[in-house]
Each structure stands twice: as C-alpha cells, then as structure tokens.
Amino acid sequence: MLVFAVSDKGGTGRSVTGCNLAYHLAQERDVAYLDFDFGSPTAGAIFEIPNLDRGIARNKGLGLHSYIEGRTTAPNQVDIWRVSDRQDLRSRQSKAGRLVLFPGDQGGAEFSSQPDRVKRCADLFSKLDREFEICVVDLSAGRSHAVQMALRATALSALSSITARWLVFHRWTRQHIVAAAGLVYGDRGLLEVGEGAGHARDPLLNSIRFVRTAVPDLDVDPGTTTTAQASWLSTCNGELKKLAERHKAGNSALLGETPMEPVLQWREQVISDVDVSKEIANPRTIEAFRDLAKRLMNPVVWEGL
C-alpha cells in the first residue's frame, strides 16, 4: 500500500504526524517512510537520525531527489530501529516489523515532473511496495511538483494493482480547512491534476481522506479556562464543523484527528509509550496516532463517499 501525505500549507503537522503514523504501523508491519518533501526534508530530525536532520548532504547524491534526477540507481535507506538516537525507538518490540527511512537531499528543491523522472518514481514505488507492506510518502506542501509526480506515477498501468491512499493534513482553523479542501477539489487540486494524469475521478476521490491536527481539547480542566472562553471555544468548534461539511471535508471524508499536544508544539518528534509513562506527553495523543493507524488499514473507512 502507498500512503501519500499532502497538505496545502506548511506547518500543518503533516510530517510529524506521518512519522508517528509510520512508527505505529511498524509495530506490526514492515513500513518504509519516503521523504519526498524535496524543499525541506525533515523526517531524519523527527526520527532523530544522526546527521540526517535536513536530509543527506547534496554532494553525496544518495537521497530521493538524487534518485529522481537519475544521479543514483538506488536511494539510501536507513534502519530507524538501529540508528535512531532515541533509546525508545531503538528498543524494537519483538513483533514489530521493519521501519526504514528513505531520506531526501539537503537543498534538493522542487523540479518538474518530466516523463523519465515519473518513470523512476513509479519504479521505486513498485519496488518498495513489493518489499514493504506500507510505504508512507511525505510530499512537499501545496500544489507541488512532488504531488504532481506522485499523481502521474500512480496513474501508470504498472501501478494500477497497488492500493494508494491520500491523506490531506490541515490544522483545525478556518483558513486551513478552506485551503485543504481547495487542494482536493479546487483548481489544480488533486482531483483535477489526477484526472489529467489519467486517474478516474471517483476512485481517486474515494482514496482521499482528511486528517485534522492540533485540535483543541474542549474537555479541558475547568480550572484552566474561564466560562466565557469555554463557551467561545465550543461555538468556534461548531462553526468549524459546519465549515468543513460545506467544503466536503467533514466527518464523512475524515480519517481522524490529533489533539493539541504541548510536546509537539515545542519539539517535532515521535511520541512513544515512554513519553506517556513519564507524563511528558498526553495519553490522548498517542491514542490518536494509534487510531489513525487502525483506520488507515480498515477497509470500511475507505468505502465510497
């Protein structure tokens, strides 16, 4: 299965949620994480891999950007369980599968999706789909060349038998809801570009779900907020739900949501059971990531909209 993580804006939590999703999926499955955020590859920092916080040094020519350009025949891959600086990530559970990072290049930037590059991209997706149960592909924000390339690659007949799912990340604000919906349904959005690449509209639409991030917890301790604030938050939340429905990003098109988490506001990282047991991270956050992983793999969630 190919899982594409997209967002119309930066700062949506796409990469950190994608990395956490991959981490929880890998507790039982073989998972590859492909950092296709060509302008700003950050997965190495989130997984805490030494010397990969901004991707592979450009002069080494071993990252995904270099592979797409044809400067290497096989991009570098990193065993996260083995090399992460995080002790709790290295403490792999006995039933866990593989968790492998395919990093990007430092300063790779965007480039046009020429046919030869689309072909190399499709070849890589096909190869990794045979090797891993799930490949999470973190794509550059907006209507980027990375998104266009992924749409064109998955439209090729060589990938027609591979399940592809698209997760559209947005924060729980008016601006982000409208932007995320526009990325799917608007001009040069996923559906328009996908149809132009050869996808049938309805199957592509049925492969897309929204993920809300940093959603405020309305059940907060009454001592931490005033009555007026609580009432205002509840009203705003109701308005956002109506807005999401109007823009076809409501509950029927929703994979799930993650709560506002102080740890992630200060530091983008994988949240583990150790963080919860030390009372550093909130239990609701790790439960939300696990729920996303379960819903991603649940075929009922992906029945036609």
Secondary structure, DSSP 8 states (H G I E B T S, - for coil): -EEEEE-SSSSSSHHHHHHHHHHHHTTTS-EEEEEE-TT---HHHHTT-TT-TT-B-GGG--SHHHHHHTS-SS---EEHHHH-S-HHHHS--TT---EEEE--BTT-------HHHHHHHHHHHHHHHHH-SEEEEEE-SSS-HHHHHHHHHHTSGGGTTS-EEEEEEEESSHHHHHHHHHHHHSTT-HHHHHHHHT--HHHHHHTEEEEEEEE--TT--GGGS-HHHHHHHHHHHHHHHHHHHHTT-SGGGEEEEEE--HHHHH------HHHHHTTSS-HHHHHHHHHHHHHHH-GGGGS--
